[in-house]
Amino acid sequence: MRKVLFYVKLLLRYVITFILISIEQVLFVICIALIYLILNAEIDAPIVSDIKIGKRVKISENHYILKNNYLKKNEFGIWEMYIEGDPYERGLIYGELSKELIQRQEDIFVNQINNFVPSNFMQQFLRLFIGLFISELPKNIPLENQQEIYGISKSFSSRYDYIASKYTRILNYHAAHDIGHALNDYSIVGCTSFALKDELTADSNLIIGRNFDFYVGDEFAQDKLIVFVNPSKGYSFASYSWAGFTGVASGLNEKGLSVTINASKSDLPTGAKMPISILAREILQYASTIDEAIAIAKKRHVFVSETLMIGSSIDKKAVLIEKSPAKMGVYDSKQSKLVCSNHFQSPTFINDDVNLSNIKDSDSKFRFNRVEELLSTRSIFTTNNVLAILRDQYSIKNDTLGMGNPRAINQLIAHHSVIILPESFMFYISTSNYQLGEFIGYDLKKTFKLKKGTIAARLSPSLFLFSKEYKKFKAFKETKKRISHFLLFGNKLKLTTKEIEEFVNNNKELYVTFELLGKYYLKKKNYIAAHKMFAIALTKNLASINIKKELEILIKDCQNKNK
């Protein structure tokens, strides 16, 4: 089995190396392909008791109730949901309340598949690979979670039953991130988080800030959902993500315990394990202290390498639980600050070859160092100061990176961003435009007492959101999308001199601007122009050593073809 996996990974690397598109696009293609291709293996539904929940009642536009449960879109454009009860009942209610949102999210997935999966050959290849994992997946997801997910699946659309059953599809969506992460050497979730306490905060209480830099297109992030769950077993909690997703990326429970996840470099697993978001959910629902969170994490095995930042009002601190498919470590900085990007820090992993390679070759250390630098600029931090760091787009010593550089804390791709105050049970979430818009803070004590999302505070939007530079960035993204599509599919594209000049002027400090133009010219067989663009890209602040190596190879390729 291990030998087979080795050759599969080798072939994937070969394919990725010779597709002349950006790494971001390669990862996007693979991620979307996986979301589609893992759905073939049918999975038996869990055993449940027959329950009748009734139908939702429409109160007003974008506002529904079902018994004590509700779904509504608030004034900030964020969907709020409150659900309670046993697992299967919760799932049925979740699905009935949010069926349009769930079906829209799946429409987006399938549309992306149609747009980005390169060929039938690649589909068949990935299908063969994923088949090694899926049959074991239910063994690694607790029955409670399976029952809840099964309940939600009842509200899935029948339009995609030709792909797989509704339950098989949704269960595998929960593992898509993990398998997509495992299939490449680059993290598709380049998140940054940090925690502060004691003398570094105004009231000495714990503050946690995090960007969830998970990007599968702007459309995917339009309908964000905060869910307030009051389960029949365990603790009530709030989780922020998207409709149909019962795992946890960012959350806080009624005991003041928070969980956020950060990916790390991972090798290929040899079989299905627990999806990291399901482990995060189990911790959030059943742990009240850091020790309890560690105990839960110890008994579970995961697909890929991930860090779970655990904040605790009872322990009055935060630690990192670092897990790989083979081992686990815990990192406590023993300081008033704790910084986390996408590499490990515990004694278990600090000298691990994979971890050392990740630190050397990826953008993780750049973001880590920038957070450390910004934390050294003040003696006391408030929620507004934490938010300013989460929105930072610069490198060390305020060097420019261009807009959207993976080296930046704010990569302008975040699905969401949160600020958590565990000791006061405040859960701040971003609203729109990545994490540039207004943040709204929910008081979870009042929320679970009233069974209704209670907004108690707000944080101002970024001035960058209203700037000329942001308008330039949006224009840059549109042209970038056109070029990437051309590189991927070879469709007709002829950029005018004016379009090229505008593309450069809109984001001239970002290496990707020139990298893409170089690949555009290379595909057009204009090797002199391609060489020039790649050479300029090399003068910019690159995201990683791997990017530098790729650009150097492309320059040599231009030189050889121009002889």
KAKALIN-V681730 format. One record per backbone hydrogen bond with DSSP energy under -1.0 kcal/mol. CO is the residue of the C=O (numbers start at 1). NH is the residue of the N-H. E is the energy in kcal/mol with one decimal. If there is no record, write none. Layout:
CO,NH,E  CO,NH,E
This chain:
1,5,-2.4  2,6,-2.1  3,7,-2.0  4,8,-2.2  5,9,-2.5  6,10,-2.3  7,11,-2.4  8,12,-2.2  9,13,-2.5  10,14,-1.9  11,15,-2.4  12,16,-2.7  13,17,-2.5  14,18,-1.6  19,21,-2.4  22,26,-2.2  23,27,-2.7  24,28,-2.0  25,29,-2.7  26,30,-2.5  27,31,-2.9  28,32,-2.6  29,33,-2.8  30,34,-2.6  31,35,-2.2  32,36,-1.4  33,37,-3.3  34,38,-2.5  36,39,-1.3  37,40,-1.0  57,65,-2.3  60,63,-1.8  62,73,-2.2  63,59,-2.3  63,60,-1.3  64,71,-2.6  65,57,-3.2  66,69,-2.2  69,66,-2.7  70,82,-2.2  71,64,-3.4  72,80,-3.4  74,77,-2.0  78,74,-2.9  79,226,-2.7  80,72,-2.3  81,228,-3.4  82,70,-1.6  83,230,-2.7  85,232,-1.6  86,90,-3.3  87,91,-2.3  88,92,-2.4  89,93,-2.5  90,94,-3.0  91,95,-2.6  92,96,-2.6  93,97,-2.7  94,98,-2.0  98,102,-2.7  99,103,-2.4  100,104,-2.2  101,105,-2.3  102,106,-1.9  103,107,-2.2  104,108,-2.2  105,109,-2.0  106,110,-2.7  107,111,-2.7  108,112,-2.3  109,113,-2.0  110,114,-2.3  111,115,-1.5  112,116,-2.4  113,117,-2.3  119,123,-1.9  120,124,-2.6  121,125,-2.5  122,126,-2.6  123,127,-2.3  124,128,-2.1  125,129,-1.9  126,130,-3.1  127,131,-1.7  129,132,-1.7  130,133,-2.2  130,134,-1.7  133,136,-1.6  134,137,-1.6  137,140,-2.0  138,141,-1.2  142,146,-2.2  143,147,-2.9  144,148,-2.1  145,149,-2.6  146,150,-2.6  147,151,-2.1  148,152,-1.9  149,153,-2.2  152,155,-2.2  153,156,-1.9  158,161,-1.6  160,163,-1.6  160,164,-1.3  165,169,-2.3  166,170,-2.2  167,171,-2.4  168,172,-1.9  169,173,-1.7  170,174,-1.2  172,175,-1.1  175,179,-2.3  176,180,-2.7  177,181,-2.5  178,182,-2.1  179,183,-1.5  181,184,-1.1  189,191,-1.3  192,211,-2.6  193,340,-3.0  194,209,-2.6  195,338,-2.1  196,207,-2.5  197,200,-2.0  198,201,-1.7  200,381,-3.0  204,198,-1.9  207,196,-2.7  208,420,-3.0  209,194,-2.3  210,418,-2.3  211,192,-1.0  211,213,-1.0  212,214,-2.0  212,415,-2.3  212,416,-1.1  219,222,-1.4  222,224,-1.0  224,79,-2.1  225,241,-2.6  226,81,-2.2  227,239,-2.0  228,83,-2.3  229,237,-2.0  230,85,-1.4  236,254,-2.6  237,229,-3.0  238,252,-1.8  239,227,-2.9  241,225,-1.9  242,245,-1.6  249,261,-1.5  250,240,-2.1  251,259,-2.1  252,238,-2.7  253,256,-2.0  256,313,-1.4  257,253,-2.4  258,311,-1.5  259,251,-2.1  260,309,-2.5  262,307,-3.4  275,279,-1.7  276,280,-2.4  277,248,-1.9  277,281,-1.8  278,282,-2.4  279,283,-2.4  280,284,-2.3  281,285,-2.4  282,286,-2.0  283,287,-2.2  285,235,-3.4  289,293,-1.9  290,294,-2.6  291,295,-2.2  292,296,-1.9  293,297,-2.4  294,298,-2.3  295,299,-1.1  297,300,-1.1  301,274,-2.9  305,264,-2.1  306,323,-2.9  307,262,-2.6  308,321,-2.9  309,260,-1.5  310,319,-2.1  311,258,-2.6  312,316,-1.1  312,317,-1.1  317,312,-2.2  319,310,-2.7  320,331,-2.9  321,308,-2.9  322,329,-3.0  323,306,-2.5  327,324,-2.8  329,322,-3.2  331,320,-2.5  336,197,-1.9  338,195,-2.7  340,193,-3.0  346,349,-1.3  346,350,-2.2  349,352,-2.1  352,356,-2.8  353,357,-2.4  354,358,-2.0  355,359,-2.4  356,360,-2.1  357,361,-2.8  358,362,-2.1  361,546,-1.1  363,367,-1.7  364,368,-2.3  365,369,-2.6  366,370,-1.9  367,371,-2.2  368,372,-2.2  369,373,-2.3  370,374,-2.5  371,375,-2.4  374,377,-1.2  381,202,-1.1  382,386,-2.2  383,387,-2.3  384,388,-1.9  385,389,-1.5  386,390,-2.0  387,391,-1.4  389,392,-1.6  392,410,-2.4  395,398,-1.5  396,399,-1.3  399,395,-3.0  405,408,-2.3  416,212,-2.9  417,430,-2.1  418,210,-2.3  419,428,-3.0  420,208,-2.6  421,424,-1.1  421,426,-1.8  425,444,-2.7  426,421,-2.7  427,442,-2.4  428,419,-1.7  429,440,-2.2  432,437,-1.7  433,436,-2.5  436,462,-3.4  439,459,-2.6  440,429,-2.4  441,456,-3.1  441,457,-1.3  442,427,-2.1  443,447,-2.4  444,448,-2.4  445,449,-1.3  446,450,-2.8  447,451,-1.2  447,452,-2.0  454,443,-2.6  457,441,-3.4  459,439,-2.1  462,465,-1.1  463,466,-1.4  464,467,-1.6  467,471,-1.3  468,472,-2.2  469,473,-2.2  470,474,-2.2  471,475,-1.9  472,476,-2.8  473,477,-2.4  474,478,-1.5  475,479,-1.8  476,480,-2.7  477,481,-2.3  478,482,-1.6  479,483,-2.5  480,484,-2.7  481,485,-2.2  482,486,-1.9  483,487,-2.5  484,488,-2.0  485,489,-2.7  486,490,-2.5  496,500,-2.3  497,501,-2.3  498,502,-2.5  499,503,-2.3  500,504,-2.2  501,505,-2.7  502,506,-2.1  504,507,-1.1  507,510,-1.2  511,515,-2.4  512,516,-2.9  513,517,-1.6  514,518,-2.4  515,519,-2.0  516,520,-2.5  517,521,-2.7  518,522,-2.3  519,523,-2.1  520,524,-1.3  521,526,-2.9  522,525,-1.3  525,527,-1.1  526,530,-2.2  527,531,-2.4  528,532,-1.9  529,533,-2.2  530,534,-2.6  531,535,-2.2  532,536,-2.1  533,537,-2.5  534,538,-1.7  536,539,-1.4  537,540,-1.5  540,542,-1.0  544,548,-1.5  545,549,-2.6  546,550,-2.2  547,551,-2.6  548,552,-2.2  549,553,-2.0  550,554,-2.3  551,555,-2.3  552,556,-2.0  553,557,-2.1  554,558,-2.1  555,559,-2.5  556,560,-2.5  557,561,-2.2  558,562,-1.4
